[in-house]
Amino acid sequence: MGAYGCETAAEMSSANKAKGTAFETAIVRFLQDGGLRAARKIQHGYLDDGDVDIGPGDFTLQAKNYRNVTDGVREGVEGAEKQAAVAGTDYGVAVVKRARKPVADAYVVMTLRMFRKLAFELVELRKLRER
C-alpha cells in the first residue's frame, strides 16, 4: 500500500482530485449561503481560469487543500493572479483550507497589490453611498 492508503500514483491523483473538488464545492456552498453568486468553474482547454467564480466576472478563486498551509498560500496566490488574468476577472484570490477546520475558517489570501485595488474600490463605493 502506498502513500495515503493508495496503491498507485493514479489512485493518489484521483484521491487528491476528489479532495480538491469537495473543498471547491464547500467554498461555493458557503459563499452562496452568504448571498453571493458563486459557481465552480469547469475547465475548458489547457488554460486554467481558476476553481470558483464570484460575480460572475468579479473574483477568481484558486482553492488549495494542502497539508502544508505555506505551500497552499504560495502556490495559491501565484496561481490565482494568473488565473484571474486568463478569466478576465478583477481579483485573483487563494482560498487555503486549514486542517481540521470548517470551510468558513479557511484563509483567503491575495497580494498587497490586489488588496489595494479592492480596498480602493470599496472606499470609493462607500464615498458614493454617503453622498
N, CA, C and O atoms as a GROMACS GRO file, in nm:
protein
  524
    1MET      N    1   0.085  -0.118   0.000
    1MET     CA    2   0.000   0.000   0.000
    1MET      C    3   0.090   0.124   0.000
    1MET      O    4   0.185   0.132   0.077
    2GLY      N    5   0.058   0.219  -0.086
    2GLY     CA    6   0.140   0.339  -0.100
    2GLY      C    7   0.096   0.448  -0.004
    2GLY      O    8   0.026   0.424   0.094
    3ALA      N    9   0.141   0.568  -0.036
    3ALA     CA   10   0.108   0.685   0.047
    3ALA      C   11  -0.041   0.710   0.048
    3ALA      O   12  -0.109   0.688  -0.052
    4TYR      N   13  -0.093   0.757   0.160
    4TYR     CA   14  -0.233   0.794   0.176
    4TYR      C   15  -0.328   0.677   0.152
    4TYR      O   16  -0.444   0.700   0.119
    5GLY      N   17  -0.282   0.554   0.168
    5GLY     CA   18  -0.367   0.437   0.150
    5GLY      C   19  -0.398   0.406   0.005
    5GLY      O   20  -0.491   0.332  -0.023
    6CYS      N   21  -0.321   0.462  -0.087
    6CYS     CA   22  -0.344   0.440  -0.230
    6CYS      C   23  -0.241   0.342  -0.284
    6CYS      O   24  -0.126   0.340  -0.240
    7GLU      N   25  -0.282   0.262  -0.378
    7GLU     CA   26  -0.195   0.163  -0.442
    7GLU      C   27  -0.104   0.226  -0.548
    7GLU      O   28   0.014   0.192  -0.556
    8THR      N   29  -0.158   0.316  -0.626
    8THR     CA   30  -0.083   0.370  -0.740
    8THR      C   31  -0.087   0.523  -0.738
    8THR      O   32  -0.163   0.585  -0.664
    9ALA      N   33   0.000   0.581  -0.823
    9ALA     CA   34   0.001   0.727  -0.838
    9ALA      C   35  -0.132   0.776  -0.893
    9ALA      O   36  -0.180   0.883  -0.855
   10ALA      N   37  -0.194   0.697  -0.982
   10ALA     CA   38  -0.324   0.736  -1.039
   10ALA      C   39  -0.431   0.741  -0.930
   10ALA      O   40  -0.514   0.831  -0.930
   11GLU      N   41  -0.429   0.644  -0.839
   11GLU     CA   42  -0.526   0.645  -0.729
   11GLU      C   43  -0.502   0.764  -0.638
   11GLU      O   44  -0.597   0.827  -0.591
   12MET      N   45  -0.375   0.796  -0.613
   12MET     CA   46  -0.342   0.909  -0.528
   12MET      C   47  -0.388   1.039  -0.595
   12MET      O   48  -0.443   1.127  -0.530
   13SER      N   49  -0.364   1.050  -0.726
   13SER     CA   50  -0.408   1.167  -0.801
   13SER      C   51  -0.560   1.179  -0.797
   13SER      O   52  -0.613   1.289  -0.780
   14SER      N   53  -0.628   1.067  -0.812
   14SER     CA   54  -0.774   1.066  -0.808
   14SER      C   55  -0.824   1.106  -0.669
   14SER      O   56  -0.922   1.180  -0.658
   15ALA      N   57  -0.758   1.059  -0.566
   15ALA     CA   58  -0.796   1.094  -0.428
   15ALA      C   59  -0.775   1.243  -0.404
   15ALA      O   60  -0.858   1.308  -0.341
   16ASN      N   61  -0.663   1.298  -0.453
   16ASN     CA   62  -0.636   1.441  -0.438
   16ASN      C   63  -0.737   1.525  -0.515
   16ASN      O   64  -0.780   1.630  -0.467
   17LYS      N   65  -0.774   1.479  -0.634
   17LYS     CA   66  -0.874   1.550  -0.714
   17LYS      C   67  -1.008   1.552  -0.642
   17LYS      O   68  -1.076   1.655  -0.639
   18ALA      N   69  -1.046   1.439  -0.584
   18ALA     CA   70  -1.173   1.432  -0.509
   18ALA      C   71  -1.169   1.525  -0.388
   18ALA      O   72  -1.268   1.591  -0.358
   19LYS      N   73  -1.056   1.530  -0.320
   19LYS     CA   74  -1.040   1.619  -0.204
   19LYS      C   75  -1.052   1.765  -0.248
   19LYS      O   76  -1.117   1.845  -0.181
   20GLY      N   77  -0.990   1.799  -0.360
   20GLY     CA   78  -0.997   1.935  -0.412
   20GLY      C   79  -1.138   1.972  -0.455
   20GLY      O   80  -1.185   2.082  -0.428
   21THR      N   81  -1.206   1.880  -0.523
   21THR     CA   82  -1.343   1.904  -0.568
   21THR      C   83  -1.436   1.925  -0.450
   21THR      O   84  -1.522   2.013  -0.454
   22ALA      N   85  -1.420   1.846  -0.346
   22ALA     CA   86  -1.503   1.860  -0.227
   22ALA      C   87  -1.481   1.996  -0.161
   22ALA      O   88  -1.576   2.059  -0.114
   23PHE      N   89  -1.357   2.042  -0.156
   23PHE     CA   90  -1.327   2.173  -0.098
   23PHE      C   91  -1.387   2.285  -0.182
   23PHE      O   92  -1.445   2.379  -0.128
   24GLU      N   93  -1.373   2.276  -0.315
   24GLU     CA   94  -1.432   2.376  -0.404
   24GLU      C   95  -1.583   2.383  -0.385
   24GLU      O   96  -1.640   2.492  -0.379
   25THR      N   97  -1.647   2.268  -0.376
   25THR     CA   98  -1.793   2.262  -0.357
   25THR      C   99  -1.833   2.325  -0.224
   25THR      O  100  -1.932   2.397  -0.216
   26ALA      N  101  -1.755   2.298  -0.120
   26ALA     CA  102  -1.783   2.356   0.011
   26ALA      C  103  -1.768   2.508   0.008
   26ALA      O  104  -1.846   2.580   0.070
   27ILE      N  105  -1.668   2.558  -0.065
   27ILE     CA  106  -1.648   2.702  -0.079
   27ILE      C  107  -1.771   2.765  -0.146
   27ILE      O  108  -1.824   2.865  -0.098
   28VAL      N  109  -1.814   2.705  -0.256
   28VAL     CA  110  -1.930   2.758  -0.330
   28VAL      C  111  -2.053   2.762  -0.242
   28VAL      O  112  -2.124   2.862  -0.238
   29ARG      N  113  -2.079   2.654  -0.171
   29ARG     CA  114  -2.197   2.650  -0.083
   29ARG      C  115  -2.190   2.758   0.025
   29ARG      O  116  -2.289   2.825   0.052
   30PHE      N  117  -2.074   2.773   0.085
   30PHE     CA  118  -2.056   2.873   0.190
   30PHE      C  119  -2.082   3.013   0.135
   30PHE      O  120  -2.152   3.092   0.198
   31LEU      N  121  -2.026   3.044   0.019
   31LEU     CA  122  -2.045   3.176  -0.041
   31LEU      C  123  -2.190   3.199  -0.082
   31LEU      O  124  -2.244   3.308  -0.061
   32GLN      N  125  -2.252   3.097  -0.140
   32GLN     CA  126  -2.393   3.110  -0.179
   32GLN      C  127  -2.483   3.130  -0.057
   32GLN      O  128  -2.579   3.207  -0.063
   33ASP      N  129  -2.452   3.061   0.052
   33ASP     CA  130  -2.529   3.078   0.175
   33ASP      C  131  -2.520   3.222   0.228
   33ASP      O  132  -2.609   3.267   0.300
   34GLY      N  133  -2.413   3.292   0.191
   34GLY     CA  134  -2.397   3.432   0.230
   34GLY      C  135  -2.453   3.530   0.128
   34GLY      O  136  -2.436   3.651   0.141
   35GLY      N  137  -2.522   3.477   0.026
   35GLY     CA  138  -2.587   3.563  -0.072
   35GLY      C  139  -2.505   3.599  -0.194
   35GLY      O  140  -2.548   3.680  -0.275
   36LEU      N  141  -2.387   3.540  -0.209
   36LEU     CA  142  -2.303   3.569  -0.325
   36LEU      C  143  -2.334   3.474  -0.440
   36LEU      O  144  -2.373   3.359  -0.418
   37ARG      N  145  -2.317   3.523  -0.562
   37ARG     CA  146  -2.332   3.438  -0.679
   37ARG      C  147  -2.198   3.371  -0.706
   37ARG      O  148  -2.109   3.429  -0.768
   38ALA      N  149  -2.186   3.250  -0.659
   38ALA     CA  150  -2.061   3.175  -0.673
   38ALA      C  151  -2.090   3.045  -0.747
   38ALA      O  152  -2.196   2.985  -0.732
   39ALA      N  153  -1.991   3.001  -0.827
   39ALA     CA  154  -2.006   2.876  -0.901
   39ALA      C  155  -1.869   2.814  -0.924
   39ALA      O  156  -1.770   2.884  -0.943
   40ARG      N  157  -1.866   2.681  -0.923
   40ARG     CA  158  -1.744   2.610  -0.961
   40ARG      C  159  -1.724   2.629  -1.111
   40ARG      O  160  -1.820   2.635  -1.187
   41LYS      N  161  -1.600   2.638  -1.150
   41LYS     CA  162  -1.568   2.652  -1.291
   41LYS      C  163  -1.538   2.514  -1.350
   41LYS      O  164  -1.480   2.428  -1.285
   42ILE      N  165  -1.578   2.497  -1.472
   42ILE     CA  166  -1.546   2.376  -1.547
   42ILE      C  167  -1.428   2.410  -1.637
   42ILE      O  168  -1.432   2.507  -1.712
   43GLN      N  169  -1.323   2.330  -1.630
   43GLN     CA  170  -1.204   2.356  -1.710
   43GLN      C  171  -1.232   2.330  -1.857
   43GLN      O  172  -1.287   2.226  -1.894
   44HIS      N  173  -1.193   2.425  -1.940
   44HIS     CA  174  -1.206   2.413  -2.085
   44HIS      C  175  -1.068   2.436  -2.145
   44HIS      O  176  -1.010   2.543  -2.127
   45GLY      N  177  -1.016   2.338  -2.215
   45GLY     CA  178  -0.887   2.354  -2.280
   45GLY      C  179  -0.772   2.352  -2.180
   45GLY      O  180  -0.785   2.302  -2.068
   46TYR      N  181  -0.661   2.406  -2.222
   46TYR     CA  182  -0.539   2.397  -2.142
   46TYR      C  183  -0.515   2.518  -2.053
   46TYR      O  184  -0.429   2.512  -1.965
   47LEU      N  185  -0.589   2.627  -2.072
   47LEU     CA  186  -0.569   2.746  -1.989
   47LEU      C  187  -0.654   2.735  -1.862
   47LEU      O  188  -0.776   2.720  -1.869
   48ASP      N  189  -0.588   2.742  -1.748
   48ASP     CA  190  -0.657   2.732  -1.619
   48ASP      C  191  -0.710   2.869  -1.581
   48ASP      O  192  -0.633   2.965  -1.568
   49ASP      N  193  -0.842   2.879  -1.563
   49ASP     CA  194  -0.901   3.007  -1.526
   49ASP      C  195  -0.963   3.003  -1.386
   49ASP      O  196  -1.059   3.075  -1.359
   50GLY      N  197  -0.908   2.919  -1.299
   50GLY     CA  198  -0.949   2.916  -1.160
   50GLY      C  199  -1.047   2.807  -1.127
   50GLY      O  200  -1.091   2.732  -1.214
   51ASP      N  201  -1.081   2.797  -0.998
   51ASP     CA  202  -1.168   2.692  -0.947
   51ASP      C  203  -1.310   2.740  -0.922
   51ASP      O  204  -1.407   2.668  -0.946
   52VAL      N  205  -1.323   2.864  -0.872
   52VAL     CA  206  -1.454   2.918  -0.834
   52VAL      C  207  -1.462   3.061  -0.886
   52VAL      O  208  -1.364   3.136  -0.883
   53ASP      N  209  -1.580   3.098  -0.934
   53ASP     CA  210  -1.605   3.232  -0.984
   53ASP      C  211  -1.710   3.298  -0.895
   53ASP      O  212  -1.811   3.236  -0.860
   54ILE      N  213  -1.686   3.423  -0.858
   54ILE     CA  214  -1.786   3.502  -0.787
   54ILE      C  215  -1.820   3.619  -0.878
   54ILE      O  216  -1.730   3.685  -0.931
   55GLY      N  217  -1.944   3.645  -0.895
   55GLY     CA  218  -1.982   3.760  -0.974
   55GLY      C  219  -2.107   3.738  -1.057
   55GLY      O  220  -2.217   3.762  -1.008
   56PRO      N  221  -2.095   3.694  -1.174
   56PRO     CA  222  -1.976   3.641  -1.243
   56PRO      C  223  -1.882   3.752  -1.290
   56PRO      O  224  -1.922   3.866  -1.314
   57GLY      N  225  -1.758   3.716  -1.301
   57GLY     CA  226  -1.657   3.805  -1.356
   57GLY      C  227  -1.589   3.898  -1.260
   57GLY      O  228  -1.508   3.981  -1.302
   58ASP      N  229  -1.618   3.887  -1.130
   58ASP     CA  230  -1.555   3.977  -1.034
   58ASP      C  231  -1.432   3.916  -0.967
   58ASP      O  232  -1.326   3.978  -0.961
   59PHE      N  233  -1.447   3.793  -0.918
   59PHE     CA  234  -1.339   3.726  -0.845
   59PHE      C  235  -1.313   3.588  -0.904
   59PHE      O  236  -1.405   3.515  -0.939
   60THR      N  237  -1.186   3.554  -0.915
   60THR     CA  238  -1.144   3.418  -0.946
   60THR      C  239  -1.079   3.363  -0.821
   60THR      O  240  -0.984   3.421  -0.768
   61LEU      N  241  -1.130   3.249  -0.775
   61LEU     CA  242  -1.074   3.185  -0.656
   61LEU      C  243  -0.997   3.061  -0.695
   61LEU      O  244  -1.041   2.981  -0.777
   62GLN      N  245  -0.881   3.047  -0.635
   62GLN     CA  246  -0.799   2.928  -0.651
   62GLN      C  247  -0.804   2.855  -0.517
   62GLN      O  248  -0.752   2.904  -0.418
   63ALA      N  249  -0.865   2.738  -0.515
   63ALA     CA  250  -0.880   2.661  -0.391
   63ALA      C  251  -0.759   2.571  -0.371
   63ALA      O  252  -0.715   2.503  -0.465
   64LYS      N  253  -0.704   2.570  -0.251
   64LYS     CA  254  -0.591   2.485  -0.217
   64LYS      C  255  -0.620   2.410  -0.088
   64LYS      O  256  -0.639   2.470   0.018
   65ASN      N  257  -0.624   2.279  -0.098
   65ASN     CA  258  -0.647   2.193   0.018
   65ASN      C  259  -0.521   2.110   0.038
   65ASN      O  260  -0.518   1.990   0.010
   66TYR      N  261  -0.418   2.175   0.088
   66TYR     CA  262  -0.287   2.113   0.107
   66TYR      C  263  -0.265   2.085   0.256
   66TYR      O  264  -0.318   2.154   0.342
   67ARG      N  265  -0.188   1.985   0.282
   67ARG     CA  266  -0.150   1.956   0.419
   67ARG      C  267  -0.065   2.071   0.475
   67ARG      O  268  -0.077   2.108   0.591
   68ASN      N  269   0.022   2.126   0.389
   68ASN     CA  270   0.112   2.234   0.429
   68ASN      C  271   0.049   2.368   0.385
   68ASN      O  272   0.045   2.398   0.266
   69VAL      N  273   0.002   2.447   0.481
   69VAL     CA  274  -0.065   2.573   0.452
   69VAL      C  275   0.028   2.669   0.379
   69VAL      O  276  -0.016   2.742   0.290
   70THR      N  277   0.155   2.671   0.414
   70THR     CA  278   0.251   2.760   0.350
   70THR      C  279   0.259   2.732   0.200
   70THR      O  280   0.260   2.824   0.119
   71ASP      N  281   0.265   2.605   0.164
   71ASP     CA  282   0.267   2.568   0.022
   71ASP      C  283   0.137   2.611  -0.046
   71ASP      O  284   0.139   2.660  -0.158
   72GLY      N  285   0.025   2.592   0.023
   72GLY     CA  286  -0.103   2.632  -0.033
   72GLY      C  287  -0.110   2.782  -0.058
   72GLY      O  288  -0.162   2.825  -0.161
   73VAL      N  289  -0.059   2.861   0.035
   73VAL     CA  290  -0.059   3.006   0.018
   73VAL      C  291   0.031   3.045  -0.098
   73VAL      O  292  -0.011   3.121  -0.186
   74ARG      N  293   0.153   2.994  -0.100
   74ARG     CA  294   0.248   3.032  -0.204
   74ARG      C  295   0.196   2.996  -0.343
   74ARG      O  296   0.193   3.082  -0.432
   75GLU      N  297   0.154   2.873  -0.361
   75GLU     CA  298   0.107   2.828  -0.493
   75GLU      C  299  -0.030   2.888  -0.526
   75GLU      O  300  -0.060   2.918  -0.642
   76GLY      N  301  -0.114   2.903  -0.424
   76GLY     CA  302  -0.248   2.953  -0.447
   76GLY      C  303  -0.252   3.098  -0.492
   76GLY      O  304  -0.323   3.132  -0.587
   77VAL      N  305  -0.176   3.184  -0.426
   77VAL     CA  306  -0.177   3.327  -0.461
   77VAL      C  307  -0.118   3.347  -0.600
   77VAL      O  308  -0.174   3.420  -0.682
   78GLU      N  309  -0.006   3.284  -0.625
   78GLU     CA  310   0.057   3.296  -0.757
   78GLU      C  311  -0.038   3.247  -0.866
   78GLU      O  312  -0.055   3.313  -0.969
   79GLY      N  313  -0.100   3.133  -0.843
   79GLY     CA  314  -0.192   3.077  -0.941
   79GLY      C  315  -0.317   3.162  -0.958
   79GLY      O  316  -0.366   3.178  -1.070
   80ALA      N  317  -0.368   3.217  -0.849
   80ALA     CA  318  -0.492   3.295  -0.854
   80ALA      C  319  -0.478   3.418  -0.942
   80ALA      O  320  -0.568   3.450  -1.019
   81GLU      N  321  -0.365   3.487  -0.932
   81GLU     CA  322  -0.347   3.607  -1.014
   81GLU      C  323  -0.337   3.572  -1.162
   81GLU      O  324  -0.393   3.640  -1.246
   82LYS      N  325  -0.264   3.465  -1.192
   82LYS     CA  326  -0.253   3.421  -1.332
   82LYS      C  327  -0.390   3.379  -1.386
   82LYS      O  328  -0.427   3.412  -1.498
   83GLN      N  329  -0.465   3.306  -1.304
   83GLN     CA  330  -0.595   3.257  -1.346
   83GLN      C  331  -0.696   3.371  -1.362
   83GLN      O  332  -0.780   3.366  -1.452
   84ALA      N  333  -0.687   3.472  -1.278
   84ALA     CA  334  -0.775   3.589  -1.292
   84ALA      C  335  -0.748   3.659  -1.425
   84ALA      O  336  -0.841   3.705  -1.491
   85ALA      N  337  -0.621   3.668  -1.462
   85ALA     CA  338  -0.587   3.730  -1.591
   85ALA      C  339  -0.646   3.649  -1.707
   85ALA      O  340  -0.699   3.707  -1.802
   86VAL      N  341  -0.636   3.518  -1.699
   86VAL     CA  342  -0.692   3.431  -1.803
   86VAL      C  343  -0.844   3.446  -1.807
   86VAL      O  344  -0.903   3.455  -1.915
   87ALA      N  345  -0.907   3.449  -1.690
   87ALA     CA  346  -1.053   3.456  -1.681
   87ALA      C  347  -1.107   3.596  -1.711
   87ALA      O  348  -1.226   3.612  -1.741
   88GLY      N  349  -1.021   3.697  -1.704
   88GLY     CA  350  -1.066   3.834  -1.726
   88GLY      C  351  -1.142   3.892  -1.607
   88GLY      O  352  -1.225   3.981  -1.624
   89THR      N  353  -1.113   3.842  -1.486
   89THR     CA  354  -1.177   3.895  -1.366
   89THR      C  355  -1.087   3.998  -1.300
   89THR      O  356  -0.967   4.006  -1.328
   90ASP      N  357  -1.146   4.077  -1.212
   90ASP     CA  358  -1.072   4.185  -1.148
   90ASP      C  359  -0.979   4.138  -1.036
   90ASP      O  360  -0.874   4.198  -1.013
   91TYR      N  361  -1.018   4.030  -0.968
   91TYR     CA  362  -0.944   3.988  -0.849
   91TYR      C  363  -0.914   3.839  -0.852
   91TYR      O  364  -1.001   3.757  -0.882
   92GLY      N  365  -0.790   3.805  -0.820
   92GLY     CA  366  -0.749   3.666  -0.804
   92GLY      C  367  -0.716   3.642  -0.659
   92GLY      O  368  -0.633   3.711  -0.601
   93VAL      N  369  -0.783   3.543  -0.599
   93VAL     CA  370  -0.771   3.520  -0.456
   93VAL      C  371  -0.752   3.370  -0.431
   93VAL      O  372  -0.818   3.287  -0.493
   94ALA      N  373  -0.662   3.338  -0.340
   94ALA     CA  374  -0.643   3.199  -0.300
   94ALA      C  375  -0.726   3.171  -0.176
   94ALA      O  376  -0.731   3.252  -0.083
   95VAL      N  377  -0.792   3.055  -0.173
   95VAL     CA  378  -0.865   3.009  -0.056
   95VAL      C  379  -0.793   2.883  -0.010
   95VAL      O  380  -0.791   2.782  -0.080
   96VAL      N  381  -0.733   2.890   0.108
   96VAL     CA  382  -0.646   2.783   0.157
   96VAL      C  383  -0.711   2.714   0.277
   96VAL      O  384  -0.735   2.777   0.380
   97LYS      N  385  -0.738   2.586   0.261
   97LYS     CA  386  -0.802   2.506   0.367
   97LYS      C  387  -0.706   2.490   0.484
   97LYS      O  388  -0.585   2.473   0.466
   98ARG      N  389  -0.762   2.497   0.603
   98ARG     CA  390  -0.685   2.470   0.725
   98ARG      C  391  -0.726   2.333   0.776
   98ARG      O  392  -0.844   2.299   0.780
   99ALA      N  393  -0.628   2.256   0.815
   99ALA     CA  394  -0.654   2.119   0.861
   99ALA      C  395  -0.751   2.118   0.978
   99ALA      O  396  -0.739   2.198   1.072
  100ARG      N  397  -0.847   2.028   0.971
  100ARG     CA  398  -0.945   2.005   1.078
  100ARG      C  399  -1.026   2.130   1.113
  100ARG      O  400  -1.072   2.144   1.226
  101LYS      N  401  -1.044   2.218   1.016
  101LYS     CA  402  -1.124   2.340   1.035
  101LYS      C  403  -1.233   2.342   0.928
  101LYS      O  404  -1.214   2.291   0.818
  102PRO      N  405  -1.348   2.401   0.960
  102PRO     CA  406  -1.454   2.412   0.859
  102PRO      C  407  -1.415   2.511   0.749
  102PRO      O  408  -1.323   2.591   0.765
  103VAL      N  409  -1.486   2.503   0.639
  103VAL     CA  410  -1.455   2.589   0.524
  103VAL      C  411  -1.461   2.737   0.562
  103VAL      O  412  -1.384   2.816   0.508
  104ALA      N  413  -1.547   2.776   0.651
  104ALA     CA  414  -1.559   2.916   0.693
  104ALA      C  415  -1.431   2.968   0.758
  104ALA      O  416  -1.409   3.089   0.763
  105ASP      N  417  -1.346   2.879   0.806
  105ASP     CA  418  -1.220   2.918   0.870
  105ASP      C  419  -1.100   2.908   0.777
  105ASP      O  420  -0.986   2.921   0.822
  106ALA      N  421  -1.124   2.885   0.648
  106ALA     CA  422  -1.014   2.882   0.551
  106ALA      C  423  -0.951   3.021   0.542
  106ALA      O  424  -1.016   3.121   0.572
  107TYR      N  425  -0.827   3.024   0.501
  107TYR     CA  426  -0.760   3.153   0.479
  107TYR      C  427  -0.791   3.202   0.338
  107TYR      O  428  -0.788   3.124   0.243
  108VAL      N  429  -0.820   3.330   0.325
  108VAL     CA  430  -0.837   3.394   0.196
  108VAL      C  431  -0.719   3.488   0.180
  108VAL      O  432  -0.701   3.580   0.260
  109VAL      N  433  -0.638   3.465   0.075
  109VAL     CA  434  -0.510   3.534   0.064
  109VAL      C  435  -0.495   3.597  -0.074
  109VAL      O  436  -0.531   3.537  -0.176
  110MET      N  437  -0.442   3.718  -0.076
  110MET     CA  438  -0.413   3.787  -0.202
  110MET      C  439  -0.288   3.870  -0.183
  110MET      O  440  -0.243   3.892  -0.070
  111THR      N  441  -0.233   3.918  -0.293
  111THR     CA  442  -0.117   4.006  -0.283
  111THR      C  443  -0.162   4.142  -0.231
  111THR      O  444  -0.280   4.176  -0.237
  112LEU      N  445  -0.068   4.218  -0.181
  112LEU     CA  446  -0.098   4.353  -0.135
  112LEU      C  447  -0.147   4.439  -0.252
  112LEU      O  448  -0.235   4.523  -0.234
  113ARG      N  449  -0.089   4.419  -0.369
  113ARG     CA  450  -0.131   4.492  -0.489
  113ARG      C  451  -0.280   4.468  -0.517
  113ARG      O  452  -0.354   4.562  -0.546
  114MET      N  453  -0.324   4.342  -0.508
  114MET     CA  454  -0.463   4.306  -0.533
  114MET      C  455  -0.552   4.364  -0.422
  114MET      O  456  -0.662   4.413  -0.448
  115PHE      N  457  -0.504   4.358  -0.298
  115PHE     CA  458  -0.581   4.412  -0.185
  115PHE      C  459  -0.599   4.563  -0.199
  115PHE      O  460  -0.707   4.616  -0.173
  116ARG      N  461  -0.493   4.633  -0.241
  116ARG     CA  462  -0.502   4.779  -0.259
  116ARG      C  463  -0.612   4.813  -0.359
  116ARG      O  464  -0.691   4.905  -0.338
  117LYS      N  465  -0.617   4.739  -0.468
  117LYS     CA  466  -0.718   4.760  -0.571
  117LYS      C  467  -0.859   4.739  -0.514
  117LYS      O  468  -0.949   4.819  -0.538
  118LEU      N  469  -0.876   4.631  -0.439
  118LEU     CA  470  -1.006   4.600  -0.378
  118LEU      C  471  -1.044   4.706  -0.274
  118LEU      O  472  -1.158   4.752  -0.271
  119ALA      N  473  -0.950   4.744  -0.190
  119ALA     CA  474  -0.976   4.843  -0.085
  119ALA      C  475  -1.012   4.978  -0.147
  119ALA      O  476  -1.102   5.046  -0.098
  120PHE      N  477  -0.943   5.016  -0.253
  120PHE     CA  478  -0.973   5.142  -0.320
  120PHE      C  479  -1.116   5.143  -0.372
  120PHE      O  480  -1.189   5.240  -0.351
  121GLU      N  481  -1.156   5.035  -0.438
  121GLU     CA  482  -1.293   5.027  -0.490
  121GLU      C  483  -1.396   5.034  -0.377
  121GLU      O  484  -1.498   5.101  -0.390
  122LEU      N  485  -1.370   4.965  -0.269
  122LEU     CA  486  -1.463   4.966  -0.156
  122LEU      C  487  -1.475   5.106  -0.096
  122LEU      O  488  -1.586   5.151  -0.067
  123VAL      N  489  -1.363   5.172  -0.076
  123VAL     CA  490  -1.365   5.308  -0.019
  123VAL      C  491  -1.440   5.402  -0.112
  123VAL      O  492  -1.520   5.483  -0.065
  124GLU      N  493  -1.416   5.394  -0.242
  124GLU     CA  494  -1.485   5.480  -0.338
  124GLU      C  495  -1.636   5.454  -0.339
  124GLU      O  496  -1.715   5.547  -0.348
  125LEU      N  497  -1.676   5.326  -0.330
  125LEU     CA  498  -1.818   5.294  -0.326
  125LEU      C  499  -1.884   5.351  -0.200
  125LEU      O  500  -1.996   5.400  -0.205
  126ARG      N  501  -1.813   5.343  -0.089
  126ARG     CA  502  -1.869   5.399   0.035
  126ARG      C  503  -1.882   5.550   0.026
  126ARG      O  504  -1.978   5.607   0.079
  127LYS      N  505  -1.789   5.616  -0.039
  127LYS     CA  506  -1.798   5.760  -0.057
  127LYS      C  507  -1.922   5.795  -0.139
  127LYS      O  508  -1.993   5.890  -0.107
  128LEU      N  509  -1.946   5.719  -0.244
  128LEU     CA  510  -2.064   5.742  -0.328
  128LEU      C  511  -2.193   5.720  -0.251
  128LEU      O  512  -2.289   5.795  -0.267
  129ARG      N  513  -2.194   5.620  -0.167
  129ARG     CA  514  -2.314   5.588  -0.089
  129ARG      C  515  -2.343   5.697   0.014
  129ARG      O  516  -2.460   5.723   0.046
  130GLU      N  517  -2.240   5.761   0.066
  130GLU     CA  518  -2.255   5.865   0.168
  130GLU      C  519  -2.303   5.997   0.110
  130GLU      O  520  -2.346   6.084   0.186
  131ARG      N  521  -2.296   6.015  -0.019
  131ARG     CA  522  -2.336   6.143  -0.082
  131ARG      C  523  -2.485   6.162  -0.077
  131ARG      O  524  -2.536   6.263  -0.125
   0.00000   0.00000   0.00000
